[in-house]
Amino acid sequence: MRQRPVPPELAGIVAEIAPPARADAAAVRAHLDDRTKPPGSLGKLEDLALRLALIYGDPPPPLRRRAVLLFAADHGVTARAVSAYPPEVTAQMCRNFAAGGAAINAIARAVGAEVVAVDVGVDADAESLGILDRKVRRGTRDFTYGPALTREETLRALHVGLELATERAASTDVFVLGEMGIGNTTAATAVTVALTGAPAQRVAGPGTGISPDAVARKASIAANAAARVGERADALAVLAQVGGLEIAALAGAVLGAARAGRAVVVDGFITGAAALAAVAMCDAARGYLVASHRSAEPGHAIQLEALGLDPLLALDMRLGEGTGGALALPLLEAAAAVLREMATFASAGVSGARGGVRV
């Protein structure tokens, strides 16, 4: 991923975020190898246990207080027919979140997570939505011919996420990122292209189920808009030029959670774009990220590679809302439990190695 300067408005916050180092990585690996199993036999779960130990300490505590931070906003670029659904669906889905009837509500209940849905830029009266009102403005401008947001609007949206994660960190063990916004796969495509340099034709996907011709149109719009962003522009400028209010808020939530020492579970393509922006602002935030799943959106794999993250699940999901992130929460709890609860060879009276190899 291209290196970007730290936005001067966020320099103080970025300086407060250090890479997770609440345990020694070599010692954690040794602890994992001393459990009653062949070394490495739990595969990616052991890598996840190591990441959690670095964030929380060895052993990690139970991660039972779980929150999905779901930010909703509208996008002016929907005027270019880049979505299969009309823009009013954003507000309608917000009411569905409030009523508890969306996929993320059902999945969150199943895994013991709270859904915190936030209006940061829905093109509707905030009081009609039934969710937390933190509206910055009613949707972005169409970035086809000019910036989606002003820098000040982008910073305000980012602070919505930053402050919410900070406020809730004392009562939350782990955060999941979620989003809602018709048109936001186009914005996420443009953000990804601008931050990674990947061709828009490789990043753009079907989103809500658009035709191949519409995907090509989405790629062209995203490529042209991303080309307006200078290679040395900071990530706040990228978000202002081609991003979305919910994407900026999600990037802020990453920074707030990292500053508070909490793991952040990244969902799919939209939250992946926000994670790219957060890491471009503060590379130390990278160590707090956990990739929940590999989305069916083609650009998600590009994001994960740029972030250096290996997803836990591959379920061909592309809904968003934080659904894939919520599904991964039991895996985080299991990984932490391995370090916290598994017996060692000595404590269990189990024979260990022959010739240095566990049997």
C-alpha positions in Angstrom: 0.0 0.0 0.0 1.3 3.5 -0.8 2.7 5.4 2.1 0.7 8.5 3.0 1.5 11.4 5.3 -0.3 11.6 8.7 -3.1 14.1 8.5 -2.0 17.1 10.6 -5.4 17.3 12.3 -4.9 13.7 13.6 -1.2 13.9 14.5 -1.9 14.0 18.2 -4.3 11.0 18.1 -2.0 9.0 15.9 0.9 9.6 18.3 -1.1 8.0 21.1 -1.5 4.7 19.2 1.3 2.1 19.5 1.5 -1.3 17.9 0.0 -4.0 20.2 2.8 -5.3 22.5 1.2 -6.5 25.7 2.9 -9.9 25.4 6.2 -11.2 23.9 5.4 -13.0 20.6 8.1 -15.7 21.0 6.8 -16.4 24.5 3.3 -16.7 23.3 4.3 -19.1 20.6 6.1 -21.2 23.2 3.0 -21.2 25.4 1.0 -22.4 22.4 3.5 -25.2 21.6 3.4 -26.3 25.3 -0.4 -27.0 25.1 -1.5 -30.6 24.7 -1.4 -30.7 20.9 1.2 -30.9 18.2 2.7 -27.5 17.4 0.7 -25.5 14.9 -2.0 -28.1 14.8 -4.8 -25.5 15.4 -3.7 -23.6 12.3 -5.0 -20.1 11.9 -6.5 -20.3 15.4 -3.0 -20.1 16.8 -2.2 -17.1 14.7 -5.3 -15.5 16.0 -4.5 -16.4 19.6 -1.1 -14.7 19.2 -2.7 -11.5 17.8 -5.1 -11.4 20.7 -2.3 -12.0 23.2 -0.4 -9.0 21.7 -3.5 -6.8 22.0 -4.8 -8.0 25.5 -1.9 -9.8 27.1 -1.1 -13.5 27.6 -3.6 -15.1 28.2 -6.3 -12.9 26.7 -9.3 -12.3 28.8 -12.8 -13.6 27.8 -14.1 -11.4 24.9 -17.8 -11.5 25.8 -18.7 -7.9 25.6 -19.1 -7.5 21.9 -20.4 -4.5 19.9 -21.0 -4.1 16.2 -20.5 -0.4 15.3 -22.7 0.0 12.2 -22.5 3.4 10.4 -25.0 4.4 7.8 -24.8 7.1 5.1 -25.9 7.9 1.6 -23.9 8.6 -1.6 -24.4 11.1 -4.3 -22.8 8.8 -6.8 -26.0 6.7 -6.8 -27.2 9.2 -9.5 -24.9 7.3 -11.9 -26.9 4.1 -11.7 -24.1 2.2 -9.9 -26.5 0.2 -7.6 -29.3 -2.2 -8.1 -31.3 -0.6 -5.3 -32.6 3.0 -5.0 -31.0 5.3 -2.4 -34.1 5.4 -0.2 -33.2 1.8 0.8 -30.5 3.2 3.2 -33.1 4.9 5.4 -35.5 1.9 5.1 -32.7 -0.5 6.3 -31.9 1.9 9.2 -35.5 1.5 10.4 -35.0 -2.3 10.0 -31.9 -2.2 12.2 -33.8 -0.2 14.8 -36.6 -2.8 14.7 -34.1 -5.7 15.0 -35.1 -7.3 11.7 -31.9 -7.2 9.6 -29.4 -10.0 9.0 -26.9 -8.3 11.4 -29.5 -8.2 14.1 -30.3 -11.9 13.8 -26.6 -12.9 13.6 -25.6 -10.6 16.4 -28.2 -12.1 18.7 -26.9 -15.5 17.9 -23.3 -14.6 18.9 -24.1 -12.3 21.8 -23.2 -9.0 20.3 -24.9 -5.6 20.6 -25.6 -3.7 17.4 -25.0 0.0 17.6 -26.4 1.5 14.5 -25.5 5.2 13.8 -26.8 7.7 11.3 -23.7 9.6 10.2 -25.0 10.8 6.8 -28.4 9.2 5.8 -30.4 11.3 3.4 -33.5 11.4 5.7 -34.7 13.1 8.8 -32.6 11.6 11.6 -35.6 11.3 14.0 -37.4 9.1 11.5 -34.7 6.4 11.5 -34.8 5.2 15.1 -31.0 4.8 15.4 -28.3 6.9 17.0 -28.1 10.4 15.4 -24.6 11.6 14.6 -25.5 13.0 11.2 -22.8 15.2 9.6 -24.8 15.9 6.4 -27.4 14.2 4.3 -25.2 12.1 2.0 -22.2 12.9 0.0 -21.9 14.9 -3.2 -21.6 13.0 -6.4 -17.8 12.5 -6.7 -18.0 11.9 -10.5 -17.0 15.5 -11.1 -15.8 16.8 -7.8 -15.1 16.0 -4.1 -17.6 13.9 -2.2 -17.0 15.9 1.0 -15.1 18.8 2.3 -12.1 18.0 4.4 -13.9 19.5 7.5 -17.0 17.2 6.8 -14.7 14.2 6.5 -12.9 15.0 9.7 -16.2 15.4 11.5 -17.4 12.0 10.3 -14.1 10.4 11.3 -14.5 11.9 14.8 -18.0 10.3 15.1 -16.4 6.9 14.8 -13.4 7.8 16.9 -15.4 9.2 19.8 -18.0 6.4 19.8 -15.3 3.7 20.0 -13.5 5.7 22.7 -16.8 6.1 24.7 -17.7 2.4 24.5 -14.2 0.9 25.0 -14.6 0.7 28.8 -17.7 -1.6 28.3 -16.6 -3.4 25.2 -14.0 -6.1 24.8 -14.0 -6.3 21.0 -15.5 -4.3 18.2 -16.9 -5.4 14.8 -17.2 -2.9 11.9 -20.5 -2.7 10.0 -22.0 -0.3 7.5 -25.0 0.5 5.4 -25.2 2.8 2.4 -26.6 2.4 -1.1 -23.7 3.2 -3.5 -20.9 2.6 -1.0 -19.3 -0.1 -3.0 -18.5 2.5 -5.6 -16.9 4.8 -3.0 -15.0 1.8 -1.5 -13.8 0.9 -4.9 -12.4 4.5 -5.5 -10.8 4.6 -2.0 -9.2 1.2 -2.6 -7.9 2.3 -6.0 -6.5 5.5 -4.6 -4.8 3.9 -1.6 -3.4 0.7 -3.2 -2.9 1.7 -6.8 -4.8 -1.4 -8.0 -6.6 -1.1 -11.3 -10.3 -0.2 -10.8 -11.3 -3.0 -13.2 -9.8 -5.5 -10.7 -11.4 -3.8 -7.7 -14.9 -3.1 -8.8 -17.5 -5.9 -8.3 -21.2 -6.5 -8.5 -22.1 -5.0 -5.1 -25.8 -5.4 -4.7 -26.0 -7.4 -7.9 -25.5 -5.1 -10.8 -25.0 -6.1 -14.4 -21.5 -6.5 -16.0 -22.1 -3.2 -17.9 -22.9 -1.5 -14.6 -19.8 -2.9 -13.0 -17.7 -1.5 -15.9 -19.4 1.9 -15.4 -18.6 1.7 -11.7 -15.0 0.9 -12.4 -14.7 3.8 -14.8 -16.3 6.3 -12.4 -14.0 5.1 -9.6 -10.9 5.2 -11.7 -11.5 8.7 -12.9 -12.3 10.0 -9.5 -9.3 8.3 -7.8 -7.1 9.8 -10.5 -7.8 13.2 -9.0 -6.1 12.2 -5.8 -2.4 13.0 -5.6 0.0 10.2 -4.7 1.2 12.2 -1.7 -2.3 13.2 -0.5 -3.1 12.0 3.0 -5.8 9.5 3.6 -8.2 12.2 4.9 -7.9 13.9 1.5 -8.6 10.5 -0.2 -11.8 10.1 1.9 -12.9 13.6 1.2 -12.4 13.3 -2.5 -13.9 9.8 -3.1 -15.1 8.4 0.2 -18.3 8.3 2.2 -19.4 9.5 5.6 -19.8 6.0 6.9 -16.3 5.0 5.6 -14.7 8.0 7.3 -16.6 7.1 10.6 -15.4 3.5 10.3 -11.8 4.7 9.9 -12.2 6.8 13.0 -13.6 3.8 14.9 -10.5 1.8 14.0 -8.3 4.6 15.4 -10.4 4.9 18.5 -10.4 1.2 19.2 -6.7 0.8 18.6 -6.0 3.7 20.9 -8.1 2.0 23.6 -6.3 -1.4 23.0 -9.3 -3.3 21.6 -9.4 -5.7 18.7 -11.3 -4.5 15.6 -13.0 -7.2 13.4 -13.1 -6.1 9.8 -16.1 -7.3 7.9 -16.1 -7.0 4.1 -15.3 -4.7 1.2 -16.6 -1.4 2.6 -15.1 -1.8 6.1 -11.9 -3.0 4.3 -11.7 0.3 2.6 -12.1 2.1 5.9 -9.4 -0.1 7.4 -7.1 0.8 4.5 -7.7 4.5 5.3 -7.1 4.1 9.0 -3.8 2.2 8.4 -2.7 4.8 5.9 -3.2 7.4 8.7 -1.6 5.3 11.4 0.3 2.1 10.5 0.3 1.0 14.2 -3.5 0.5 14.0 -2.8 -2.5 11.6 -2.0 -4.8 14.6 -5.4 -4.4 16.1 -7.3 -5.6 13.0 -8.7 -9.1 12.5 -10.1 -10.1 9.1 -13.3 -12.0 9.6 -14.0 -13.4 6.1 -13.1 -13.1 2.5 -15.9 -11.3 0.7 -17.2 -12.3 -2.7 -16.3 -8.8 -3.9 -13.1 -9.1 -6.0 -11.6 -6.0 -4.5 -11.7 -7.4 -1.0 -8.8 -9.7 -1.6 -6.7 -6.7 -2.8 -7.5 -4.9 0.4 -6.6 -7.9 2.6 -3.3 -8.3 0.8 -2.5 -4.6 1.3 -3.4 -4.9 5.0 -1.4 -8.1 5.4 -4.5 -9.9 6.9 -5.5 -13.5 6.4 -9.3 -14.0 6.7 -10.8 -16.6 9.1 -13.8 -17.5 7.0 -14.7 -17.8 3.3 -18.5 -18.0 2.9 -19.0 -16.1 -0.3 -20.7 -13.3 1.6 -21.2 -9.7 0.3 -24.0 -8.3 2.3 -22.0 -6.1 4.6 -23.7 -4.7 7.8 -21.0 -6.4 9.8 -22.5 -9.9 9.2 -19.2 -11.6 8.4 -17.5 -9.9 11.3 -20.1 -11.0 13.8 -19.9 -14.6 12.6 -16.2 -14.6 13.4 -16.6 -13.5 17.0 -16.9 -17.1 18.4 -13.5 -17.8 16.7 -11.9 -15.0 18.6 -13.3 -16.3 21.9 -12.1 -19.8 21.1 -8.6 -18.6 20.2 -8.4 -16.7 23.5 -9.6 -19.7 25.4 -6.8 -21.9 23.9 -4.2 -19.8 25.7 -6.3 -19.3 28.8 -7.8 -22.7 29.4 -5.8 -25.5 27.6 -3.7 -27.7 29.8 0.1 -27.9 29.3 1.8 -31.3 28.7 3.1 -31.2 32.3 -0.1 -30.1 34.0 -2.1 -32.8 32.2 0.4 -35.6 32.6 0.6 -36.1 28.8 3.8 -37.3 27.2 5.4 -34.6 25.1 8.0 -34.8 22.4 10.2 -37.5 20.9 13.3 -36.0 19.2 11.8 -32.5 19.6 8.5 -33.4 17.8 5.2 -33.6 19.6 3.4 -36.9 19.2 
